[in-house]
C-alpha cells in the first residue's frame, strides 16, 4: 500500500510545485490592486518584475483617494496558495501626514494562510518600534500589539489611540 502511495504522492507534490512556479503572478497583483481600489486605496507608479517564486514590486506610491500617503521602495508577493506573503521594505510616509512624520517602516510582512482564510497576520518594524497582530477580514477588526520606541512615544496623537498592556501597547480598530 505504501509503495503504491509513495510515487503518487511525489508526483502530486511535484505537480503542485511546478504549478505554483508557473502560476502567473502579475494578474494576482492586479486583482489585489482592484480589491484595494474598492477601499479607495491606490498603488501607482510601481515597477513589476515576475520571477519563478514571487513577484517583486519596486518604487510604488500609495494613495488614499487623491492624497499621497506613502512611498515604498520594495515589496515581494509570494504566492503558494496554502501560505501567501506580502513583504514590504522601506515604506516612507508622505510629509502631508503630520501625525506620521518621521516614522518609517523598515520592514513589514502580511501573511495569509489557508488554515485561517479570513485573517491576515502582520509583523512590522521601523523607527516606531515593532508590531505584530492580525487583521480579521470577516469582523473587519485590526488588533496590533506595538512595542514603541522613544520616537513613537513622543507622538501624542498616536499614543492617544493606544492602550497600554503588559505586552506593550494595543491598537484595536474596526474598519
N, C-alpha and C positions, 0 to 999 in steps of 0.2 A: 504494500500500500504506500509506504513512504517513498519507495523507489520510483513509483509512478507519479507521486505528487511532487517530488523534488524538481524534476525538469520542467513541469508545468508552472510551478511557482517561479522558477528562474526566468522562464520565457515571459511570464506575465510581468515580473519586475523589470526585465529588460525593455519590454514594450512600453511600460509606463515611463521609464526614464527617457527613452527615445522620444516618446510623445511629448513629454514636458520640455525637452530640449528644442524640438521642432515647433512647439506651440508659438504662434506669432504673438509677441508681447506688446507691440505698438498699439494694436486695436484695444487691448486691455487698458492701456494708459488713457486712450481717448474716451473709453467708456467711463473710467474713473473721473476724468475731467468733466464729462457730461453730467455725472451724478453730482459733482461738486457745484456745477453751474446752477442746478436747481436750488441750491442754498445760497446763491449769489456770490459764490467763490470762484474766481477765475485764475488759472495759471497761464501765463503768457510769456512769450519771448524765450521759451525753453528750447534747448537743443536735445534731440533724442538719438540715442545710439543703442541699437539692439544687439546683444551678443547671445551666445548659446544658453547661458543660465539666467540672464537677467536683462533688465532694461535700464540704461543709465541716462539720467536727465541732468543737464547742466544749465546753469545760468537762467533759472526761471524766476519770474516776477509774480508775486501773489497779490491778487486784488480782492477786495470785498466791495462789491458794487463797482463804482468808478474810482475808489480810493486805493492807492497802493499801500499795502500793509507790510510786505516783507519781500526780501530778495534772497534766494537760495543759491548756493554755489554748486551743490551736487546732491543728487538723490539717486537711489538704486531701488528698483522694484524687482523683487524676486518672487516668481510665481511657481509654486509647486502643488497647487490645488489643496493639498492637505494642510500646508502651513505656508502662508504668504507673508512677506515683509516689505515694508517701505522704509528704507534708511535715508535720513536726510542729514547732510553735513553742512555746517556753516550757514545758518539762517540768520539774517540781519533784519531787524525791524526798521520800518521807514521812520524818518525823523518826524513826520507828521503825527505819529502816535506818541504823544508826550508821556503817557503812562509807561510805555515800554522803552523809552530812550535809554541807551547804554546797556541794554540787555541783548545778549547774543545767545543763540542756541548752537552749541558746538556740534552736538550730535543728537539725533532723535530716531527712535525706532518704533514704528507702528507694526504690530503683528496681528495676523488673523489666523485662527485655526479652525478646522472643520469640526473639532470637538465642541467648540463654543462659537457657533456661526454668527451669533448676534452680538458678539463682544469683540472689541479691539483692545489689545494690550498696548500700553505706551510707556516708553522709558526715554528720558532726555536728560542732557546735562549741558551746562554752559556757564556763562557769567552769573546767572541767577542761582546756581547750585545744581541740584539734581531733583528729578521727579520720577515717579512711577505710578501707574494707575490703569484705569480701564475706561472705555467709552462703551456704554451699553446702547446699542442701536435700537433695541425694542422699547426700552423705557426712556430713551433719549437723555440719559444721565451720564455726566462726566464726574468721575471720582479720582482725584490726584492726591498723592502724598508727596509733599515738597520738603526738601531739606535745603533751606535757603542759605545763601552767602550774605555777607555784610552788604553787598550791593543791593540785593533784593530787600533786605530788612530795612534799608533806608528809604525804600519806595513805599510811602504810607498809603498811596492809592491802592496798590496791590495787596499790601499786608492787611488792609481792612476786609478784603474778600476771603481771607484765610482764617481757619480756626486752628488754634494750637492743640496738638495732641502729643502723646508721648513718643510717637514715631517721627514727628516733625510738624508740618502744618498741612491741614486738609483743605482742599478746594473741592466743593461739590456744587454742581450746576446742572440744570436741565436746559436743553436746547430745543 
